[in-house]
Amino acid sequence: MGEKGSVLPGAPTPAKNTGFSYGYIIVIAGLLISIVMWGTRQSFGVFFGPLLDEFGWQRGPTSAAFSVTWIGTGILSIFVGRLNDLIGPRVIMTVAGCFVGLGCLLISTLDNIWQLFLYYGVINIGMSAALIPIMSTITRWFVKKRALMSGIVLAGTGVALMVVVPFSNQLIASYGWRSSYAVVGAATFVIIVISSQFLRRDPAQMGQLPYGYDATNTAYAGGPISGLTVTEAVRTGQLYLLAAVYFCTYFLFYVIIAHAVLYATGNNVPPTQAVTIISVIGVAGIAGRVLMGMFADRFGHKRTMVLGGVLVMVAFALLLISPSIWMMYAYAALFGFGHGGLATMESPMTAHIFGMRSHGAILGMVFTGDTLGGALGPILAGFIFDQMQSYTLVFQMCALISVINLIVILSLRPIKQLLMPQ
């Protein structure tokens, strides 16, 4: 049964424009959830080394625990998107917070590598709700400023890299990895569950209209009642192209999150300084999500994605030039900003291409690309390193993927072009 007050798309409601949009409360709650959920996942890089040191595991199999379980997250996200269309985000995110918190607490007790797979699986059941419910809800609440508000919420992933990852690293240094995982799990549970209680599926529940919605423009592809059904979307090549873009985007991102610290320390960068590379990605990612969101609202979604793709491509070119710490910082700034822009566009671009009729379910399908790429990237990078004892081939591969990603971005087309006679 849906949340009280939710309505089917297109149904008449008593909604009206008011002086204050509750959508801003949704944005704040979504930002807090984004920070802690993605901070928990992205902290794996700083827990990676202590796990290897204590148990003597190889990098490939250990990376696989982080990655393989992420594949299930992508599959679950399709169903989570459909559930969000039906019942809304409040219950979904509350349950998700319970799974993520429990998984972290379980990891603090592990002794065998099979437990690492199992407990990360528990975390990733919760992580299947990390993007879809929040971003689909933001898209329903905003017509104007949609990309900016999406960027602000997704800036939480950058804040997580800047704050949560270094905090986790400091916890490990002071109390060890087991106690640190327990603390992270408890904090994650409390913050997500409390923040989730402020979420509402759509403006009609609060007697409001989407911010900036023009009732006379029902044909607008991003409006709340127009768009393709899931069945129609899967028959278009655009769904698979958009999923491919985010496969590449998150393949690259999670290679860096899982391996950048180890790459830097392997090039004689002190561990405390190596962790700051992740923080630079986080700071640049915050700026990229917000500024590129503003850019998209003014100049368009596709132009923003092209710009983000170019920046990521240039970043990997810099990384191949030299492994010096300053070149790594330059790489981190460009990569973080460009990735931030691409990440921000995922939900708005899905709405732009396919409309809002089945936005949550379609976004869940696109998110499957995120999770498959995010799963494969760290595994492949880990196994390549185990064979070559070098990251050179890894980053050459990443540079090539960044070029392919830009080409695919250039092939994306909005729904109005798809539906018009050619």
ABEGO torsion letter per residue (X at the ends): XBBBGBBBBGBBBABBBBABBAAAAAAAAAAAAAAAAAAAAAAAAAAAAAAAAAAGBBAAAAAAAAAAAAAAAAAAAAAAAAAAAAAEAAAAAAAAAAAAAAAAAAAAABABAAAAAAAAAAAAAAAAAAAAAAAAAAAAABABGAAAAAAAAAAAAAAAAAAAAAAAAAAAAAAEAAAAAAAAAAAAAAAAAAAAAABBABAAAAGBBBBGBBAABAABAABAABEBBAAAAAABAAAAAAAAAAAAAAAAAAAAAAAAAAAAAAAGBBAAAAAAAAAAAAAAAAAAAAAAAAAAAAAEAAAAAAAAAAAAAAAAAAAAABABAAAAAAAAAAAAAAAAAAAAAAAAAAAAAAEAAAAAAAAAAAAAAAAAAAAAAAAAAAAAAAAAGBAAAAAAAAAAAAAAAAAAAAABBBAAAAABBX
